[in-house]
């Protein structure tokens, strides 16, 4: 249910004044949730890009977005601009969450003198504090993944919302998980074959070969050799199966946790660089990112610029912000070095496929 207090306020006050900083979420969540007639954004030279990002987030609504530049450290100037806004739009309310302390204090004092509503968005505890009345209530959960990414200057290029795989392929996923240890070496060999587009190949594990034949992913050829049955089969074996397996576990978890916008294989861009996110979803206004890998790391655990851990470490900061959460899920056991890197960067890691459901629940519920 939408917060009653916020909805009632926006029925009475048609103008929503915000102070911008590097993190837009506390400002955009109320706007997306209640869609005021207009939003006026006080920005500094450093936070000017936030105006365009705010516009991108509310682009699908009728919210009019205006911007006014202020000096981040001039109390009197910010107060004067707030007075100017209230002269033109007297029915206004203030979100004092962001901006510099000087900006916040000046805006707060001005709106308090005019006896107008002032709110503070506590994203850590998912609460809205109404500073003018002393009331508080739960923060809504209105954002989509597209809107969340827009807060950080990213757009989605392509999206694969769901999978439609044959049941025989799904059965193979269960086999690869339940027998992950005995099949590690053989599957590693097969990953290499798929990654290098090798047309004909042999397999060292009769059990794996039989399972792949039954699933229709490979077909037998002369001299005990095999080949993939399609390009989709190659992509599935080359890590796609593990992504789908984790995606399926998250679908199960949706009955326990109301996660939103579960998506896989999303290609995103900030206009300069494009990247792909294996799995993303939203929960309590936080973006969750999972990097899925079915490959070995070196014995030393060395991580370079192409490492998937380096990738998720870098990307999660850029597209999920300080409130986002990330996980690195590996089919193969990790050495101490990559585990340490994950811990040092706040990334949850899981290298036990049979325990993934448990790990996902703990991660989302933490």
Buried (B, 14 or more C-beta within 10 A) or exposed (E): EEBEBBEEBBEEBBBBBBBBBEBBBBBBBBBBBBBBBBBBBBBBEEBEEBBEBBBBBBEEEEBBBBBBBBBBEBBEBBBBBBEEBBEEBEEBBBBBBBBBEBBBBBBBBBBBEEEBBBBBBEBEEBBBBBBBEEEBBBBBBBBBBBBBBBBBBBEBEEBEEEBEBEEEBBEBBEBBBEBBEEBBEBBBBBBBBBEEEEEEBEBEBEEBBEBBBEBBBBEEEEEEEBBBBEEBBBBBBBBBBBBBBBBBBBEEBEEEBEBBBBBBBBBBBBEEEEBEBBBBBBBBBBBBBBBBBBBBBEEEBEBEEEBBBBBBBEBBBBBBBEBBBBBBBBBBEBBEBBBBBBEEBEBBBBBBBEEBBEBBBEBBEE
